[in-house]
Amino acid sequence: MVSNCSKFTCKECNKKFTLKTNLYAHMRKFHNCTGVNDPVPKTVNELCYICGKSFMKTANFNRHMKNSHTTTVATKRLGRIQCSECGVKFRLYRELREHLTRLHNWTLENEECIFNSESEFLKWKDLVQQKSLSHFVLDTSATILCDGGKKMYYNCHRSHQYKSSGKNIRSAKGVISNKCGTACPSRMEVLVKGGIYKTSFWKTHVGHAIDIGTSFLSKEVRTEIAGM
């Protein structure tokens, strides 16, 4: 039996409450009103930079990051991998891909390939670069694994910012960089073990246009042009 002093009504189901706090708790529990849509006049303390979900308590935010995104808060906005859509920075490309998919509705195409030798892998890589008018370069030196294998990461050559190799003594007039200033999610993640090259190729480019003016020419193409 509802008390006569019930003066707060749920807009979703018309249930009545005597206390406003009970109404707000009901809205959160049964009608999933959280974050910016929560009827409680509260201040959002933490906002997930990957999926956009908001939290009042930092502890809940930390638990969400660990359970939903398998990452720690320590990685928050500390990396050099910058989203071209909103400028948020990440430490891992996996976090960037999840962010682009969840928050910016990008569909990132992936292809898994296996090659029996380095020559097969390099031949496939050259073919991909020619067809896509793009180039993939080693981001860092290969990582040696405890089982004797190694991992290599080839990033889109348009990613990040231009770094001069000189001492900036002379003016760099006329130098136009191919870099787009942010991180493109397109990359090749290669695991080498026992001479087998297992490659995870993320095809989709984000943050820059694909045009021949910024593409690299392979050694074979340069030789052909020189012969002409």
Secondary structure, 3 states (H helix, E strand, C coil): CCCCCCCEECCCCCCEECCHHHHHHHHHHHHCCCHHHCCCCCCCCEECCCCCCEECCHHHHHHHHHHHCCCCHHHCCCCCEECCCCCCEECCHHHHHHHHHHHCCCCCCEEEEEECCHHHHHHHHHHHHHHHCCCEEECCCCEECCCCCEEEEEEECCCCCCCCCCCCCCCCCCCCCCCCCCCCCCEEEEEEECCEEEEEEECCCCCCCCCHHHCCCCHHHHHHHHHC
